Amino acid sequence: MESQAGTSSSIEVNNPVHRERQRSFPAIYAVSRARHKRKAPEPLRSTCSKVIELQFCLQPENSDRTPKDETMLLQAGLGRRTVHLNDDADHTEITRVLFEEYPKLRHLHGGWLLQKAAGGSGQRKTTPLAHGSQGYTAKILKSSSNNGKNIIYIVPLQEKIDTTPLPYDSPEFQNMPKNDCITCGTSVPLQLLPFHIESCQCHDNVSDLIQCCC
């Protein structure tokens, strides 16, 4: 095909009529030659990564058991959270996302590791997740958690994390949706609202009882 095209072009160039047209309409033939030389654009490569959803639970101390009571952990900014990661995330990216989700994790100097537990209810034994020479990757976490169905536990190695309940406006709760308590008007993270309502109503009942006694 290329030899035929080359022969055709050679005939046109030697054709007197063709040469006359080129002299009369130079701009048109210049555009035609430019189009002929222009290469077809290369197809764009997709750089988008898929996002995977994983469940994490930050433990307050080194343990090989799942937490007995997550309420205390939740109020302290620990406990269970749903985290979204790119499916090609490396150890650095995973650490960055976990630090954003759990601000207290940033202050651990003794290191932390990830664990998994077998299915079931109640307290269960946990075992460390395998990781490569470059640390954890999203693919490892996805495989170890049965595609995000099982919780991944974050365990401090050498330190204990304070479990004192945090104020509702703490950074640990900034990404949580909030609702107002109709008893006291406080804006409370949705996950903590059931516990707040219980304690708030109890406090309100005690106040009413004191007023009646007076």
Backbone as a printed PyTorch tensor [residue, N CA C, xyz], in Angstrom:
tensor([[[  0.8250,  -1.1990,   0.0000],
         [  0.0000,   0.0000,   0.0000],
         [  0.8580,   1.2470,   0.0000]],

        [[  1.9650,   1.2240,   0.7810],
         [  2.8260,   2.3930,   0.8600],
         [  3.4930,   2.6840,  -0.4890]],

        [[  3.9130,   1.6180,  -1.2400],
         [  4.5540,   1.8250,  -2.5420],
         [  3.5690,   2.4060,  -3.5350]],

        [[  2.2850,   1.9510,  -3.4420],
         [  1.2820,   2.4910,  -4.3460],
         [  1.0190,   3.9540,  -4.0520]],

        [[  0.9630,   4.3010,  -2.7510],
         [  0.7460,   5.6930,  -2.3730],
         [  1.8960,   6.5570,  -2.8310]],

        [[  3.1580,   5.9950,  -2.7080],
         [  4.3210,   6.7580,  -3.1410],
         [  4.3260,   6.9790,  -4.6360]],

        [[  3.8990,   5.9600,  -5.4020],
         [  3.8330,   6.0840,  -6.8690],
         [  2.8040,   7.1090,  -7.2790]],

        [[  1.6270,   7.0680,  -6.5680],
         [  0.5630,   8.0180,  -6.8720],
         [  1.0210,   9.4430,  -6.6310]],

        [[  1.7520,   9.6590,  -5.5200],
         [  2.2340,  11.0020,  -5.1980],
         [  3.2280,  11.4750,  -6.2360]],

        [[  4.0890,  10.5420,  -6.7060],
         [  5.0840,  10.9150,  -7.7130],
         [  4.4250,  11.3330,  -9.0170]],

        [[  3.3460,  10.6210,  -9.3940],
         [  2.6310,  10.9590, -10.6410],
         [  1.9980,  12.3230, -10.5260]],

        [[  1.3860,  12.6030,  -9.3200],
         [  0.7390,  13.8940,  -9.1360],
         [  1.7500,  15.0280,  -9.2250]],

        [[  2.9300,  14.8150,  -8.6390],
         [  3.9560,  15.8730,  -8.6540],
         [  4.4070,  16.1870, -10.0800]],

        [[  4.5130,  15.1410, -10.9260],
         [  4.9780,  15.3350, -12.3070],
         [  3.8600,  15.7690, -13.2500]],

        [[  2.6110,  15.7890, -12.7430],
         [  1.4730,  16.1690, -13.5810],
         [  1.4310,  17.6950, -13.6970]],

        [[  1.4520,  18.2500, -14.9500],
         [  1.4120,  19.7180, -15.1300],
         [  0.1850,  20.3550, -14.4890]],

        [[ -0.9570,  19.6660, -14.6030],
         [ -2.1840,  20.2160, -14.0100],
         [ -2.0360,  20.3260, -12.4930]],

        [[ -1.4430,  19.2950, -11.8780],
         [ -1.2470,  19.2800, -10.4430],
         [ -0.3100,  20.4060, -10.0050]],

        [[  0.7660,  20.6030, -10.7790],
         [  1.7240,  21.6670, -10.4430],
         [  1.0600,  23.0300, -10.5600]],

        [[  0.1810,  23.1970, -11.5240],
         [ -0.5100,  24.4690, -11.7040],
         [ -1.4540,  24.7370, -10.5240]],

        [[ -2.1320,  23.6860, -10.0610],
         [ -3.0180,  23.8420,  -8.9180],
         [ -2.2330,  24.2280,  -7.6620]],

        [[ -1.0490,  23.6310,  -7.4860],
         [ -0.2210,  23.9660,  -6.3280],
         [  0.1870,  25.4290,  -6.3420]],

        [[  0.5060,  25.9530,  -7.5700],
         [  0.8900,  27.3610,  -7.6640],
         [ -0.3090,  28.2680,  -7.3910]],

        [[ -1.4950,  27.8600,  -7.8430],
         [ -2.6790,  28.6930,  -7.6910],
         [ -3.2470,  28.6550,  -6.2670]],

        [[ -3.1620,  27.4740,  -5.6260],
         [ -3.7330,  27.3180,  -4.2770],
         [ -2.6800,  26.7190,  -3.3340]],

        [[ -1.6340,  27.4630,  -3.0150],
         [ -0.5490,  26.9200,  -2.1730],
         [ -0.9960,  26.5930,  -0.7540]],

        [[ -1.9270,  27.4030,  -0.1880],
         [ -2.3350,  27.1940,   1.2050],
         [ -3.0450,  25.8500,   1.3760]],

        [[ -3.9070,  25.5040,   0.4160],
         [ -4.6560,  24.2480,   0.4970],
         [ -3.7150,  23.0640,   0.4740]],

        [[ -2.7130,  23.1010,  -0.4180],
         [ -1.7980,  21.9720,  -0.5260],
         [ -0.8580,  21.8940,   0.6740]],

        [[ -0.5590,  23.0210,   1.3050],
         [  0.2800,  23.0030,   2.5080],
         [ -0.4360,  22.2930,   3.6390]],

        [[ -1.7520,  22.5780,   3.8010],
         [ -2.5530,  21.9070,   4.8270],
         [ -2.6540,  20.4220,   4.5460]],

        [[ -2.8080,  20.0640,   3.2700],
         [ -2.9170,  18.6670,   2.8910],
         [ -1.6460,  17.8990,   3.2290]],

        [[ -0.4720,  18.5270,   2.9530],
         [  0.7990,  17.8660,   3.2640],
         [  0.9830,  17.7140,   4.7710]],

        [[  0.5340,  18.7290,   5.5410],
         [  0.6750,  18.6720,   6.9950],
         [ -0.1700,  17.5450,   7.5740]],

        [[ -1.3920,  17.3730,   7.0300],
         [ -2.2520,  16.2980,   7.4950],
         [ -1.6620,  14.9410,   7.1730]],

        [[ -1.0200,  14.8480,   6.0380],
         [ -0.4420,  13.5810,   5.6170],
         [  0.7090,  13.1700,   6.5330]],

        [[  1.4770,  14.1840,   7.0120],
         [  2.6410,  13.8960,   7.8440],
         [  2.2570,  13.6900,   9.3140]],

        [[  1.0780,  14.2310,   9.7180],
         [  0.6860,  14.1740,  11.1160],
         [  0.4230,  12.7280,  11.5420]],

        [[  0.9820,  12.3610,  12.7080],
         [  0.8040,  11.0120,  13.2150],
         [ -0.5080,  10.9100,  13.9960]],

        [[ -1.0750,   9.7470,  13.9620],
         [ -2.3010,   9.5150,  14.7330],
         [ -1.9740,   9.5580,  16.2240]],

        [[ -2.8260,  10.1970,  17.0300],
         [ -2.5420,  10.2910,  18.4650],
         [ -2.5590,   8.9190,  19.1260]],

        [[ -1.6570,   8.7330,  20.1040],
         [ -1.5990,   7.4780,  20.8240],
         [ -2.7660,   7.3910,  21.8030]],

        [[ -3.3220,   6.2270,  21.9880],
         [ -4.4450,   6.0880,  22.9240],
         [ -4.0110,   6.4330,  24.3410]],

        [[ -4.9000,   7.1200,  25.0820],
         [ -4.5970,   7.5060,  26.4540],
         [ -4.6490,   6.2870,  27.3520]],

        [[ -3.7010,   6.2130,  28.2520],
         [ -3.6750,   5.1170,  29.1920],
         [ -4.3900,   5.5210,  30.4810]],

        [[ -5.2160,   4.6610,  30.9590],
         [ -5.9600,   4.9610,  32.1790],
         [ -5.0420,   4.8700,  33.3930]],

        [[ -5.0500,   5.9260,  34.2170],
         [ -4.2180,   5.9530,  35.4190],
         [ -5.0730,   5.8500,  36.6840]],

        [[ -6.3730,   5.5980,  36.5080],
         [ -7.2740,   5.5360,  37.6540],
         [ -7.1310,   4.1900,  38.3610]],

        [[ -7.1200,   4.2300,  39.6900],
         [ -7.0620,   3.0210,  40.4980],
         [ -8.4280,   2.7540,  41.1040]],

        [[ -8.7030,   1.4980,  41.3400],
         [ -9.9500,   1.1390,  42.0030],
         [ -9.8140,   1.4070,  43.4920]],

        [[-10.9210,   1.7260,  44.1230],
         [-10.9340,   1.9890,  45.5610],
         [-11.5430,   0.7880,  46.2700]],

        [[-10.8700,   0.3270,  47.3130],
         [-11.3700,  -0.8010,  48.0900],
         [-11.7780,  -0.3090,  49.4730]],

        [[-12.7390,  -0.9780,  50.0730],
         [-13.2600,  -0.6080,  51.3940],
         [-12.8350,  -1.6700,  52.4060]],

        [[-12.1460,  -1.2120,  53.4580],
         [-11.6480,  -2.1210,  54.4800],
         [-12.1120,  -1.6540,  55.8630]],

        [[-12.2230,  -2.5990,  56.7790],
         [-12.5990,  -2.2860,  58.1560],
         [-11.3880,  -2.4540,  59.0720]],

        [[-11.0900,  -1.3940,  59.8400],
         [ -9.9900,  -1.4380,  60.7960],
         [-10.5360,  -1.2370,  62.1980]],

        [[ -9.7790,  -1.7060,  63.1820],
         [-10.1050,  -1.4690,  64.5840],
         [ -8.8030,  -1.2230,  65.3330]],

        [[ -8.6430,  -0.0230,  65.8830],
         [ -7.4280,   0.3280,  66.6220],
         [ -7.5720,  -0.1280,  68.0750]],

        [[ -6.6820,  -1.0140,  68.4980],
         [ -6.6510,  -1.5040,  69.8700],
         [ -5.8460,  -0.5310,  70.7460]],

        [[ -6.1200,  -0.4810,  72.0620],
         [ -5.3870,   0.4460,  72.9230],
         [ -4.0080,  -0.0620,  73.3590]],

        [[ -3.7630,  -1.3740,  73.2170],
         [ -2.4860,  -1.9350,  73.6680],
         [ -2.2200,  -3.2510,  72.9420]],

        [[ -1.0180,  -3.7630,  73.1470],
         [ -0.6130,  -5.0100,  72.5160],
         [ -1.4720,  -6.1570,  73.0420]],

        [[ -2.1000,  -6.8740,  72.1410],
         [ -2.9920,  -7.9620,  72.5360],
         [ -3.1200,  -8.9510,  71.3920]],

        [[ -3.3830, -10.2070,  71.7350],
         [ -3.6410, -11.2230,  70.7120],
         [ -5.0950, -11.6710,  70.7660]],

        [[ -5.9670, -10.7780,  71.2950],
         [ -7.3990, -11.0460,  71.3680],
         [ -8.1680,  -9.8610,  70.8090]],

        [[ -9.3330, -10.1140,  70.2400],
         [-10.1880,  -9.0180,  69.7790],
         [-10.7420,  -8.2840,  71.0020]],

        [[-11.1050,  -7.0030,  70.8720],
         [-11.5690,  -6.2480,  72.0380],
         [-12.8690,  -6.7930,  72.6120]],

        [[-12.9790,  -6.7280,  73.9380],
         [-14.1720,  -7.2200,  74.6200],
         [-15.2960,  -6.2030,  74.5450]],

        [[-14.9480,  -4.9080,  74.6700],
         [-15.9490,  -3.8440,  74.6630],
         [-15.4710,  -2.7240,  73.7520]],

        [[-16.1150,  -2.5650,  72.6020],
         [-15.7020,  -1.5340,  71.6540],
         [-16.2710,  -0.1630,  71.9860]],

        [[-17.2390,  -0.0980,  72.9030],
         [-17.8280,   1.1860,  73.2740],
         [-16.7800,   2.1230,  73.8550]],

        [[-15.9680,   1.6040,  74.7810],
         [-14.9070,   2.3840,  75.3960],
         [-13.9120,   2.8740,  74.3430]],

        [[-13.5870,   1.9930,  73.4010],
         [-12.6330,   2.3540,  72.3570],
         [-13.1960,   3.4490,  71.4610]],

        [[-14.4510,   3.3150,  71.1090],
         [-15.0910,   4.2810,  70.2160],
         [-15.1040,   5.6740,  70.8310]],

        [[-15.4150,   5.7550,  72.1130],
         [-15.4700,   7.0400,  72.7900],
         [-14.0900,   7.6780,  72.9260]],

        [[-13.0470,   6.8630,  72.8760],
         [-11.6770,   7.3630,  72.9860],
         [-11.0420,   7.6500,  71.6290]],

        [[-11.8290,   7.5330,  70.5500],
         [-11.2890,   7.7810,  69.2140],
         [-10.5750,   6.5890,  68.6200]],

        [[-10.7890,   5.4230,  69.2040],
         [-10.1710,   4.1880,  68.6950],
         [-11.2760,   3.3380,  68.0680]],

        [[-11.1730,   2.0300,  68.2100],
         [-12.2500,   1.1590,  67.7590],
         [-12.3440,   0.9900,  66.2640]],

        [[-13.5510,   0.6670,  65.8210],
         [-13.7730,   0.2440,  64.4290],
         [-14.0760,   1.4320,  63.5100]],

        [[-13.4380,   1.4200,  62.3550],
         [-13.6790,   2.4420,  61.3330],
         [-13.6560,   1.7780,  59.9470]],

        [[-14.4190,   2.3500,  59.0230],
         [-14.3610,   1.9340,  57.6190],
         [-13.4190,   2.8640,  56.8830]],

        [[-12.4560,   2.2850,  56.1860],
         [-11.3980,   3.0570,  55.5200],
         [-11.3860,   2.7140,  54.0390]],

        [[-11.1770,   3.7240,  53.2040],
         [-11.1020,   3.5150,  51.7570],
         [ -9.6670,   3.7140,  51.2820]],

        [[ -9.1880,   2.7610,  50.4960],
         [ -7.8220,   2.7960,  49.9760],
         [ -7.8200,   2.4860,  48.4830]],

        [[ -6.8630,   3.0670,  47.7690],
         [ -6.6460,   2.6560,  46.3920],
         [ -6.1010,   1.2320,  46.3860]],

        [[ -6.5170,   0.4270,  45.4120],
         [ -6.1050,  -0.9740,  45.4030],
         [ -4.6250,  -1.1700,  45.0980]],

        [[ -3.9200,  -0.0830,  44.7240],
         [ -2.4740,  -0.1800,  44.5110],
         [ -1.6960,   0.5610,  45.5990]],

        [[ -2.3490,   0.8650,  46.7320],
         [ -1.6950,   1.6180,  47.8060],
         [ -0.5430,   0.8140,  48.4070]],

        [[  0.5720,   1.5140,  48.6930],
         [  1.7150,   0.8710,  49.3290],
         [  1.7090,   1.1780,  50.8270]],

        [[  2.7680,   0.7530,  51.5170],
         [  2.8300,   0.9110,  52.9760],
         [  2.7560,   2.3850,  53.3930]],

        [[  3.4360,   3.2460,  52.6500],
         [  3.4360,   4.6730,  52.9770],
         [  2.0390,   5.2680,  52.8790]],

        [[  1.3150,   4.9250,  51.8160],
         [ -0.0280,   5.4520,  51.6170],
         [ -0.9970,   4.8970,  52.6650]],

        [[ -0.8580,   3.6160,  52.9860],
         [ -1.7130,   3.0050,  54.0050],
         [ -1.4960,   3.6910,  55.3520]],

        [[ -0.2300,   3.9390,  55.6950],
         [  0.0890,   4.6200,  56.9600],
         [ -0.5150,   6.0150,  56.9940]],

        [[ -0.4210,   6.7350,  55.8820],
         [ -0.9610,   8.1000,  55.8250],
         [ -2.4670,   8.0970,  56.0680]],

        [[ -3.1730,   7.1850,  55.4310],
         [ -4.6310,   7.1160,  55.5740],
         [ -5.0190,   6.7340,  57.0000]],

        [[ -4.3050,   5.7860,  57.5990],
         [ -4.6110,   5.3750,  58.9660],
         [ -4.3250,   6.4980,  59.9610]],

        [[ -3.2760,   7.2730,  59.7210],
         [ -2.9740,   8.4150,  60.5920],
         [ -4.0820,   9.4610,  60.5250]],

        [[ -4.6640,   9.6510,  59.3530],
         [ -5.7750,  10.5990,  59.2150],
         [ -7.0190,  10.0900,  59.9510]],

        [[ -7.2440,   8.7950,  59.8700],
         [ -8.4380,   8.2090,  60.4950],
         [ -8.2830,   8.0860,  62.0110]],

        [[ -7.0620,   7.7920,  62.4550],
         [ -6.7790,   7.6280,  63.8820],
         [ -5.6450,   8.5750,  64.2910]],

        [[ -5.9430,   9.8230,  64.6560],
         [ -4.8880,  10.7780,  65.0340],
         [ -3.9930,  10.2900,  66.1640]],

        [[ -4.5190,   9.4990,  67.0940],
         [ -3.6960,   9.0070,  68.1990],
         [ -2.6010,   8.0620,  67.7260]],

        [[ -2.8020,   7.4660,  66.5760],
         [ -1.8100,   6.5310,  66.0380],
         [ -0.5110,   7.2490,  65.6700]],

        [[ -0.6150,   8.5440,  65.3650],
         [  0.5700,   9.3170,  64.9670],
         [  1.5850,   9.4370,  66.0910]],

        [[  1.1120,   9.3710,  67.3230],
         [  1.9870,   9.6350,  68.4720],
         [  2.6290,   8.3760,  69.0390]],

        [[  2.4030,   7.2400,  68.4020],
         [  3.0340,   6.0080,  68.8660],
         [  4.4780,   5.9500,  68.3750]],

        [[  5.4010,   5.8280,  69.3060],
         [  6.8150,   5.7530,  68.9350],
         [  7.3410,   4.3180,  68.9450]],

        [[  6.5590,   3.4140,  69.5270],
         [  7.0170,   2.0390,  69.6500],
         [  6.5530,   1.1150,  68.5490]],

        [[  5.9120,   1.6760,  67.5130],
         [  5.4900,   0.8680,  66.3760],
         [  4.1370,   0.1930,  66.5720]],

        [[  3.6020,  -0.3270,  65.4840],
         [  2.3290,  -1.0280,  65.4990],
         [  2.3250,  -2.0640,  64.3810]],

        [[  1.4530,  -3.0280,  64.5030],
         [  1.2990,  -4.0400,  63.4490],
         [ -0.1750,  -4.3290,  63.2450]],

        [[ -0.4650,  -5.0710,  62.1890],
         [ -1.8460,  -5.4160,  61.8420],
         [ -2.0960,  -6.8900,  62.1020]],

        [[ -3.2880,  -7.1830,  62.6170],
         [ -3.6580,  -8.5550,  62.9270],
         [ -5.0290,  -8.8790,  62.3400]],

        [[ -5.3110, -10.1530,  62.2450],
         [ -6.6250, -10.6140,  61.7930],
         [ -7.1220, -11.6710,  62.7530]],

        [[ -8.4180, -11.9080,  62.7220],
         [ -9.0310, -12.9150,  63.5890],
         [ -9.9070, -13.8400,  62.7640]],

        [[-10.0410, -15.0510,  63.2390],
         [-10.9340, -16.0030,  62.5760],
         [-12.3750, -15.5620,  62.7950]],

        [[-13.2700, -16.0270,  61.9200],
         [-14.6740, -15.6630,  62.0240],
         [-15.3090, -16.1920,  63.3000]],

        [[-16.4060, -15.5630,  63.7020],
         [-17.0890, -15.9930,  64.9090],
         [-17.5240, -14.8010,  65.7270]],

        [[-18.1010, -15.0490,  66.9020],
         [-18.5700, -13.9910,  67.7850],
         [-17.7770, -14.0200,  69.0850]],

        [[-17.9110, -12.9450,  69.8750],
         [-17.1880, -12.8610,  71.1290],
         [-15.7120, -12.5860,  70.9070]],

        [[-14.9540, -12.6670,  71.9860],
         [-13.5160, -12.4560,  71.8730],
         [-12.8720, -13.6270,  71.1480]],

        [[-11.9960, -13.2880,  70.2100],
         [-11.3150, -14.3180,  69.4280],
         [ -9.8220, -14.0440,  69.4040]],

        [[ -9.0750, -15.0610,  69.1210],
         [ -7.6230, -14.9270,  69.0380],
         [ -7.2480, -14.2770,  67.7090]],

        [[ -6.2540, -13.4040,  67.7480],
         [ -5.7890, -12.7290,  66.5450],
         [ -4.3760, -13.1900,  66.1990]],

        [[ -4.0580, -13.1150,  64.9220],
         [ -2.7280, -13.4790,  64.4380],
         [ -2.2220, -12.3790,  63.5030]],

        [[ -0.9030, -12.1460,  63.4840],
         [ -0.3580, -11.0810,  62.6430],
         [ -0.6050, -11.3280,  61.1590]],

        [[ -0.8070, -10.2510,  60.4350],
         [ -0.9270, -10.3270,  58.9790],
         [  0.4650, -10.4580,  58.3670]],

        [[  0.5470, -11.2290,  57.3110],
         [  1.8130, -11.3140,  56.5760],
         [  2.0370, -10.0100,  55.8150]],

        [[  3.2930,  -9.6600,  55.6150],
         [  3.5970,  -8.4760,  54.8040],
         [  4.9030,  -8.6980,  54.0640]],

        [[  5.0760,  -7.9700,  52.9780],
         [  6.2620,  -8.1220,  52.1610],
         [  7.4440,  -7.3320,  52.6950]],

        [[  8.5220,  -7.3330,  51.9340],
         [  9.7340,  -6.6240,  52.3520],
         [  9.5290,  -5.1160,  52.3950]],

        [[  8.5390,  -4.6200,  51.6650],
         [  8.2390,  -3.1940,  51.6380],
         [  7.1030,  -2.8250,  52.5840]],

        [[  6.7010,  -3.7700,  53.4470],
         [  5.6200,  -3.4990,  54.3850],
         [  4.2710,  -3.9630,  53.8530]],

        [[  3.2070,  -3.3840,  54.3860],
         [  1.8500,  -3.7590,  53.9820],
         [  1.4920,  -3.1160,  52.6430]],

        [[  0.6570,  -3.7850,  51.8780],
         [  0.1070,  -3.2380,  50.6390],
         [ -1.4010,  -3.4620,  50.6480]],

        [[ -2.1090,  -2.7040,  49.8200],
         [ -3.5640,  -2.8390,  49.7510],
         [ -3.9630,  -4.2510,  49.3090]],

        [[ -3.1810,  -4.8520,  48.4200],
         [ -3.5040,  -6.1990,  47.9460],
         [ -3.4030,  -7.2130,  49.0740]],

        [[ -2.3680,  -7.0500,  49.9370],
         [ -2.2210,  -7.9510,  51.0790],
         [ -3.3910,  -7.7950,  52.0450]],

        [[ -3.7700,  -6.5400,  52.3160],
         [ -4.8610,  -6.2890,  53.2500],
         [ -6.1850,  -6.8250,  52.7100]],

        [[ -6.3860,  -6.6470,  51.4210],
         [ -7.6300,  -7.1200,  50.8050],
         [ -7.7260,  -8.6390,  50.8840]],

        [[ -6.6240,  -9.3100,  50.5940],
         [ -6.6100, -10.7700,  50.6330],
         [ -6.7440, -11.2930,  52.0600]],

        [[ -6.0460, -10.6480,  52.9990],
         [ -6.0510, -11.1070,  54.3900],
         [ -7.3930, -10.8870,  55.0730]],

        [[ -8.1660,  -9.9070,  54.5910],
         [ -9.4520,  -9.5810,  55.2200],
         [-10.6400, -10.1600,  54.4650]],

        [[-10.3770, -11.0860,  53.5560],
         [-11.4570, -11.6970,  52.7630],
         [-12.2290, -10.6230,  52.0010]],

        [[-11.4620,  -9.8210,  51.2410],
         [-12.0250,  -8.7320,  50.4300],
         [-12.7630,  -7.6850,  51.2680]],

        [[-12.2210,  -7.4020,  52.4670],
         [-12.7900,  -6.3630,  53.3070],
         [-13.9290,  -6.8180,  54.2040]],

        [[-14.2570,  -8.0970,  54.1890],
         [-15.3710,  -8.5900,  55.0020],
         [-14.9790,  -8.7560,  56.4730]],

        [[-13.6980,  -9.0300,  56.7290],
         [-13.2340,  -9.2280,  58.0970],
         [-12.4560,  -8.0080,  58.5830]],

        [[-12.5020,  -7.7560,  59.8810],
         [-11.8470,  -6.5860,  60.4670],
         [-10.3410,  -6.8070,  60.5710]],

        [[ -9.5900,  -5.7450,  60.2980],
         [ -8.1430,  -5.7410,  60.4930],
         [ -7.8550,  -4.9490,  61.7680]],

        [[ -7.1400,  -5.5620,  62.7050],
         [ -6.8720,  -4.9320,  63.9950],
         [ -5.4830,  -4.2790,  63.9930]],

        [[ -5.4550,  -3.0170,  64.4310],
         [ -4.1970,  -2.2780,  64.5530],
         [ -3.7610,  -2.3870,  66.0010]],

        [[ -2.5710,  -2.9450,  66.2400],
         [ -2.1270,  -3.2360,  67.5960],
         [ -0.8250,  -2.5060,  67.9010]],

        [[ -0.8110,  -1.6180,  68.9270],
         [  0.4480,  -0.9920,  69.3620],
         [  1.4000,  -2.0640,  69.9050]],

        [[  2.6800,  -1.9140,  69.6370],
         [  3.6350,  -2.9310,  70.0510],
         [  4.2200,  -2.6750,  71.4400]],

        [[  4.5350,  -1.4020,  71.7610],
         [  5.2620,  -1.1290,  72.9960],
         [  4.6080,  -0.0760,  73.8940]],

        [[  3.5170,   0.5140,  73.4690],
         [  2.8900,   1.5720,  74.2360],
         [  1.4000,   1.3000,  74.4110]],

        [[  0.7990,   1.9990,  75.3700],
         [ -0.6430,   1.9640,  75.5740],
         [ -1.2340,   3.3010,  75.1500]],

        [[ -2.3950,   3.2470,  74.5190],
         [ -3.0860,   4.4660,  74.0930],
         [ -4.1280,   4.8350,  75.1340]],

        [[ -4.1870,   6.1000,  75.4630],
         [ -5.1430,   6.5950,  76.4480],
         [ -6.5790,   6.3300,  75.9770]],

        [[ -7.4010,   5.7770,  76.8570],
         [ -8.7840,   5.4530,  76.5030],
         [ -9.7900,   6.3730,  77.2030]],

        [[ -9.3300,   7.5270,  77.6610],
         [-10.2490,   8.5020,  78.2460],
         [-11.1970,   9.0280,  77.1640]],

        [[-12.5110,   9.0810,  77.4160],
         [-13.4470,   9.6030,  76.4070],
         [-13.0650,  11.0080,  75.9520]],

        [[-13.1820,  11.2430,  74.6560],
         [-12.7810,  12.5180,  74.0690],
         [-13.9810,  13.4520,  73.9120]],

        [[-13.7290,  14.7590,  73.8720],
         [-14.8080,  15.7040,  73.5340],
         [-15.3280,  15.4200,  72.1310]],

        [[-16.5960,  15.7250,  71.9010],
         [-17.2100,  15.3930,  70.6190],
         [-16.6560,  16.2020,  69.4430]],

        [[-15.9710,  17.3120,  69.7350],
         [-15.3940,  18.1150,  68.6580],
         [-13.9280,  17.7820,  68.4080]],

        [[-13.4630,  16.6460,  68.9100],
         [-12.0710,  16.2290,  68.7160],
         [-11.8240,  15.8340,  67.2640]],

        [[-10.5640,  15.9480,  66.8090],
         [-10.2340,  15.5610,  65.4220],
         [-10.6130,  14.1230,  65.0980]],

        [[-10.6230,  13.2480,  66.1110],
         [-10.9690,  11.8410,  65.8840],
         [-12.3810,  11.6620,  65.3410]],

        [[-13.2480,  12.6550,  65.5840],
         [-14.6450,  12.5280,  65.1790],
         [-15.0270,  13.4710,  64.0370]],

        [[-14.0570,  14.1630,  63.4700],
         [-14.3880,  15.2020,  62.4970],
         [-15.0090,  14.6500,  61.2190]],

        [[-14.7100,  13.4120,  60.8570],
         [-15.2720,  12.8360,  59.6270],
         [-16.5920,  12.1110,  59.8580]],

        [[-17.0070,  12.0200,  61.1080],
         [-18.2500,  11.3060,  61.4090],
         [-19.4580,  12.2340,  61.2450]],

        [[-20.5600,  11.7260,  60.7090],
         [-21.8000,  12.5290,  60.6980],
         [-22.2740,  12.7490,  62.1280]],

        [[-22.9360,  13.8850,  62.3660],
         [-23.3410,  14.2380,  63.7290],
         [-24.8340,  14.5680,  63.7770]],

        [[-25.3990,  14.3780,  64.9620],
         [-26.7860,  14.7530,  65.2380],
         [-26.8580,  15.4460,  66.5940]],

        [[-27.8570,  16.3200,  66.7510],
         [-28.0270,  17.0220,  68.0190],
         [-28.8410,  16.1800,  68.9860]],

        [[-28.4200,  16.1780,  70.2190],
         [-29.1900,  15.5390,  71.2830],
         [-30.3480,  16.4590,  71.6400]],

        [[-31.5950,  15.9660,  71.5990],
         [-32.7530,  16.8260,  71.8660],
         [-32.9110,  17.1170,  73.3540]],

        [[-32.1610,  16.3910,  74.1880],
         [-32.2230,  16.6320,  75.6290],
         [-31.3400,  17.7970,  76.0430]],

        [[-30.0960,  17.8030,  75.5310],
         [-29.1490,  18.8460,  75.9430],
         [-28.7030,  19.7360,  74.7990]],

        [[-29.0380,  19.3590,  73.5420],
         [-28.6820,  20.1760,  72.3910],
         [-27.2610,  19.9980,  71.8990]],

        [[-26.5040,  19.0680,  72.4750],
         [-25.1180,  18.8420,  72.0790],
         [-25.0500,  18.1300,  70.7380]],

        [[-24.1220,  18.5630,  69.8600],
         [-23.8830,  17.8860,  68.5920],
         [-22.9820,  16.6820,  68.8460]],

        [[-23.5030,  15.4880,  68.5620],
         [-22.8160,  14.2530,  68.9360],
         [-22.5540,  13.4090,  67.6860]],

        [[-21.3370,  12.8250,  67.5540],
         [-21.0900,  11.8960,  66.4450],
         [-22.1370,  10.7850,  66.4390]],

        [[-22.6230,  10.4590,  65.2590],
         [-23.7430,   9.5250,  65.1390],
         [-23.4580,   8.1790,  65.8030]],

        [[-22.2250,   7.6880,  65.6940],
         [-21.8820,   6.3970,  66.2820],
         [-21.9310,   6.4290,  67.8100]],

        [[-21.7450,   7.6250,  68.3800],
         [-21.7340,   7.7540,  69.8320],
         [-23.0740,   8.2120,  70.3960]],

        [[-23.9900,   8.5670,  69.5200],
         [-25.2550,   9.1210,  69.9700],
         [-26.0400,   8.1890,  70.8970]],

        [[-26.1310,   6.8770,  70.6270],
         [-26.8830,   5.9980,  71.5430],
         [-26.3260,   6.0270,  72.9660]],

        [[-24.9990,   6.0560,  73.0970],
         [-24.3930,   6.0760,  74.4320],
         [-24.6260,   7.4290,  75.1070]],

        [[-24.5700,   8.5020,  74.3020],
         [-24.7870,   9.8310,  74.8660],
         [-26.2320,   9.9890,  75.3430]],

        [[-27.1710,   9.5070,  74.5560],
         [-28.5890,   9.6310,  74.9250],
         [-28.8510,   8.9180,  76.2500]],

        [[-28.2730,   7.7430,  76.3860],
         [-28.4780,   6.9650,  77.6180],
         [-27.9460,   7.7150,  78.8340]],

        [[-26.7220,   8.2360,  78.7120],
         [-26.1300,   8.9450,  79.8490],
         [-26.8070,  10.2920,  80.0690]],

        [[-27.2190,  10.9510,  78.9860],
         [-27.8410,  12.2710,  79.0900],
         [-29.2100,  12.1680,  79.7520]],

        [[-29.9980,  11.1850,  79.3870],
         [-31.3210,  10.9940,  79.9850],
         [-31.2120,  10.6070,  81.4480]],

        [[-30.1840,   9.7910,  81.7520],
         [-29.9650,   9.3930,  83.1380],
         [-29.6170,  10.6080,  83.9820]],

        [[-28.7580,  11.4830,  83.4450],
         [-28.3770,  12.7070,  84.1470],
         [-29.5840,  13.6220,  84.3190]],

        [[-30.4360,  13.6750,  83.2970],
         [-31.6220,  14.5280,  83.3420],
         [-32.6070,  14.0270,  84.4030]],

        [[-32.7530,  12.7020,  84.5100],
         [-33.6440,  12.1170,  85.5090],
         [-33.1460,  12.3830,  86.9180]],

        [[-31.8250,  12.3160,  87.0910],
         [-31.2280,  12.5930,  88.4060],
         [-31.4850,  14.0460,  88.7920]],

        [[-31.3460,  14.9570,  87.8290],
         [-31.5780,  16.3810,  88.0940],
         [-33.0220,  16.6230,  88.4930]],

        [[-33.9670,  15.9600,  87.8170],
         [-35.3820,  16.1010,  88.1510],
         [-35.6620,  15.5920,  89.5520]],

        [[-34.9920,  14.4670,  89.9100],
         [-35.2120,  13.8780,  91.2370],
         [-34.6930,  14.8180,  92.3300]],

        [[-33.5610,  15.4340,  92.0850],
         [-32.9870,  16.3730,  93.0640],
         [-33.9110,  17.5620,  93.2550]],

        [[-34.4580,  18.0780,  92.1450],
         [-35.3630,  19.2250,  92.2270],
         [-36.6330,  18.8850,  92.9950]],

        [[-37.1440,  17.6550,  92.8010],
         [-38.3730,  17.2400,  93.5010],
         [-38.1160,  17.1160,  94.9990]],

        [[-36.9370,  16.5800,  95.3660],
         [-36.6020,  16.4160,  96.7690],
         [-36.4310,  17.7550,  97.4620]],

        [[-35.9600,  18.7460,  96.7040],
         [-35.7730,  20.0790,  97.2820],
         [-37.1190,  20.7840,  97.4360]]])
